[in-house]
Amino acid sequence: EGVLMSAMGHSFFAILALASALAAPSDALHVSSGGCGRLIAPAAASSTGHGVGCMRLRGGQQEGYTLGVRDSIMIAHSFKGPEFGPAQGMHGATYTVDLEVSVEKLADKLNWVVDIGVLLGILKEVLGVYNYKNLDEVFPGVNTTTEFMSQKIHEGVAAALKKHGVVGSMSVKLWESHNAWATYSNKI
């Protein structure tokens, strides 16, 4: 399913999706498996059979548990391409990183998603690869946008969580300022 386009704060899109669902033939749109309140375009429109586009509607949260932790990193980087304007030059950023792990049921006997200390340690270890680094050297020739970095952090944390037997999904929200962020969400 990959990245979900969040309808939170974008009620126009939620209304548009609902209107499309009501106006479409019964097999044109369907609610995704698990009843998590997401509308998915027809599977036939996608070669993967997973549909095209998935939108989480407000109030349609998946049942289960979520544990969140936060840390931060400081990086330097530059971007290639005139679309980036002055950000083509070397500049620094301090990112706040919010990590949320979601599972359908708590671990037996422990009643937790995962040990908070373990999760914080994993996040710190993954962020250590990038903290105080020039991302142009870590990823040569790649535009290390906030979106790109949220995916890379997700991949690193997911690999470590698999070793701990955590099964579920995860979101990494990377804040580049108090009013701008990117999120990558996917299965662990």
Backbone torsions as a table, in degrees:
resi	resn	phi	psi	omega
1	GLU	NA	-32.2	174.0
2	GLY	65.3	-144.1	-174.4
3	VAL	-75.9	133.8	178.3
4	LEU	-102.3	138.5	174.8
5	MET	-83.1	115.2	-176.1
6	SER	-76.6	134.9	177.5
7	ALA	-91.0	-5.1	179.8
8	MET	-62.8	126.4	-179.1
9	GLY	81.0	-4.0	179.9
10	HIS	-126.5	57.9	-174.2
11	SER	-60.6	-24.0	176.1
12	PHE	-57.1	-44.3	-179.6
13	PHE	-66.9	-37.9	178.3
14	ALA	-64.3	-42.7	178.7
15	ILE	-65.0	-42.0	178.6
16	LEU	-61.3	-44.3	179.5
17	ALA	-64.0	-42.7	-179.6
18	LEU	-65.7	-42.8	178.8
19	ALA	-62.3	-40.2	178.3
20	SER	-63.9	-40.4	-179.1
21	ALA	-64.9	-40.2	-178.8
22	LEU	-71.7	-32.1	-176.5
23	ALA	-87.2	-16.8	-173.6
24	ALA	-86.0	157.0	172.6
25	PRO	-58.7	158.1	-172.8
26	SER	-59.6	-26.1	-179.3
27	ASP	-96.8	3.5	-176.5
28	ALA	-76.9	-38.3	178.2
29	LEU	-132.2	149.3	177.0
30	HIS	-145.3	159.1	175.6
31	VAL	-81.4	135.1	-176.2
32	SER	-63.0	160.0	-179.3
33	SER	-58.1	146.6	-179.2
34	GLY	91.6	-5.2	177.2
35	GLY	58.8	37.1	-174.8
36	CYS	-85.4	9.4	174.1
37	GLY	79.6	28.6	178.7
38	ARG	-111.2	135.2	175.2
39	LEU	-93.4	135.8	-178.9
40	ILE	-126.1	135.5	177.1
41	ALA	-66.8	165.9	-173.0
42	PRO	-56.7	137.2	179.5
43	ALA	-63.3	-30.8	-178.6
44	ALA	-63.8	-22.1	-178.0
45	ALA	-78.6	-6.6	-177.7
46	SER	-121.5	138.5	179.1
47	SER	-68.3	-20.4	-179.9
48	THR	-84.6	-14.6	-178.0
49	GLY	78.5	6.7	-179.2
50	HIS	-98.3	3.7	-179.5
51	GLY	88.5	168.6	178.4
52	VAL	-117.4	116.2	177.5
53	GLY	80.6	133.6	-179.5
54	CYS	-137.5	132.0	-176.9
55	MET	-129.3	124.5	176.3
56	ARG	-84.4	123.6	179.9
57	LEU	-89.3	146.4	179.4
58	ARG	-54.8	134.0	-179.7
59	GLY	85.8	-5.0	-178.0
60	GLY	-100.3	47.2	-178.3
61	GLN	-72.3	142.8	176.2
62	GLN	-69.3	141.1	177.8
63	GLU	-71.2	142.3	178.7
64	GLY	143.8	-157.2	-173.7
65	TYR	-126.5	146.3	178.3
66	THR	-132.0	134.9	174.5
67	LEU	-118.3	131.0	-179.9
68	GLY	-121.1	145.4	174.1
69	VAL	-137.0	164.7	-176.2
70	ARG	-139.4	144.9	173.3
71	ASP	-151.4	-174.1	178.5
72	SER	-148.0	159.2	175.9
73	ILE	-140.4	156.3	174.1
74	MET	-119.2	128.5	-176.6
75	ILE	-133.5	167.3	169.2
76	ALA	-126.6	147.4	175.5
77	HIS	-169.8	171.6	173.6
78	SER	-140.3	163.4	-178.8
79	PHE	-118.2	151.6	177.6
80	LYS	-105.5	129.6	176.7
81	GLY	123.0	138.1	-177.5
82	PRO	-63.7	-19.3	179.3
83	GLU	-62.4	-22.3	-176.8
84	PHE	-89.1	-3.8	175.8
85	GLY	52.6	-132.2	-176.4
86	PRO	-65.7	-16.2	178.8
87	ALA	-72.4	-2.4	174.0
88	GLN	-67.8	-24.5	177.1
89	GLY	-82.2	159.6	178.5
90	MET	-60.2	133.6	177.7
91	HIS	-151.6	163.3	-179.2
92	GLY	-109.0	161.3	176.5
93	ALA	-148.1	143.6	170.2
94	THR	-112.4	113.3	-178.1
95	TYR	-97.9	135.8	165.5
96	THR	-94.2	132.4	-175.5
97	VAL	-115.8	116.3	174.5
98	ASP	-103.8	126.9	-179.1
99	LEU	-119.6	128.6	176.6
100	GLU	-126.2	127.0	177.2
101	VAL	-110.0	129.0	-178.4
102	SER	-120.0	136.0	177.4
103	VAL	-135.2	157.2	179.2
104	GLU	-75.9	-35.0	179.8
105	LYS	-140.8	154.0	-179.8
106	LEU	-72.9	155.7	177.6
107	ALA	-61.9	137.5	-179.8
108	ASP	-53.4	139.4	176.9
109	LYS	64.1	-32.3	-177.5
110	LEU	-85.0	-27.9	-179.2
111	ASN	56.1	46.5	175.3
112	TRP	-139.4	162.3	173.8
113	VAL	-72.2	-54.0	175.8
114	VAL	-162.6	155.7	177.5
115	ASP	-58.1	124.8	-178.2
116	ILE	-58.5	-41.6	179.4
117	GLY	-62.1	-40.6	177.3
118	VAL	-64.1	-45.5	-179.1
119	LEU	-62.5	-44.2	177.3
120	LEU	-62.1	-39.9	178.8
121	GLY	-64.5	-42.2	177.9
122	ILE	-62.2	-47.1	-179.7
123	LEU	-60.4	-45.8	-179.8
124	LYS	-60.7	-41.0	179.4
125	GLU	-64.3	-45.0	179.3
126	VAL	-64.8	-43.9	-180.0
127	LEU	-66.3	-27.3	179.1
128	GLY	-60.0	-24.9	177.4
129	VAL	-65.5	-28.4	-174.2
130	TYR	-111.2	-21.4	-173.5
131	ASN	-63.9	131.6	-178.8
132	TYR	59.9	28.5	-179.8
133	LYS	-113.7	156.4	169.9
134	ASN	-89.0	109.7	-176.2
135	LEU	-65.3	-19.5	175.2
136	ASP	-64.2	-27.2	177.8
137	GLU	-87.5	-31.1	179.0
138	VAL	-72.8	-39.4	179.9
139	PHE	-126.6	74.5	-177.0
140	PRO	-57.9	131.8	176.0
141	GLY	77.8	5.5	-177.6
142	VAL	-110.9	136.2	172.7
143	ASN	-76.7	107.1	-175.5
144	THR	-86.6	65.3	179.9
145	THR	-66.3	167.8	177.4
146	THR	-60.3	-39.4	178.3
147	GLU	-62.0	-47.6	-180.0
148	PHE	-60.1	-45.6	-177.2
149	MET	-68.3	-34.2	177.3
150	SER	-63.7	-35.6	177.0
151	GLN	-69.0	-42.9	-179.3
152	LYS	-62.9	-41.6	178.0
153	ILE	-64.6	-42.7	176.9
154	HIS	-55.8	-48.8	-177.8
155	GLU	-59.6	-42.7	-179.8
156	GLY	-66.0	-44.7	180.0
157	VAL	-68.2	-42.1	-179.3
158	ALA	-59.8	-42.5	179.4
159	ALA	-60.1	-41.6	179.7
160	ALA	-70.5	-39.3	-179.3
161	LEU	-66.3	-34.1	177.2
162	LYS	-59.5	-36.9	179.0
163	LYS	-66.4	-22.7	177.6
164	HIS	-94.6	5.4	176.2
165	GLY	77.3	15.8	179.9
166	VAL	-78.6	127.9	178.6
167	VAL	-121.2	124.4	-179.9
168	GLY	166.7	-144.6	178.7
169	SER	-132.9	168.5	-175.3
170	MET	-151.3	147.4	174.2
171	SER	-125.6	137.8	174.1
172	VAL	-118.1	116.6	176.9
173	LYS	-106.4	122.0	-177.8
174	LEU	-110.7	111.3	-179.1
175	TRP	-89.6	121.0	175.4
176	GLU	-95.7	-12.4	173.0
177	SER	-161.9	-179.0	179.8
178	HIS	-70.4	-13.7	-177.7
179	ASN	-128.9	16.8	178.4
180	ALA	-146.6	133.1	-178.0
181	TRP	-156.0	166.6	172.8
182	ALA	-134.9	147.8	179.3
183	THR	-128.8	136.8	170.2
184	TYR	-118.8	128.4	-178.9
185	SER	-127.8	138.1	178.1
186	ASN	-168.0	175.4	176.4
187	LYS	-70.2	156.5	177.0
188	ILE	-78.7	NA	NA
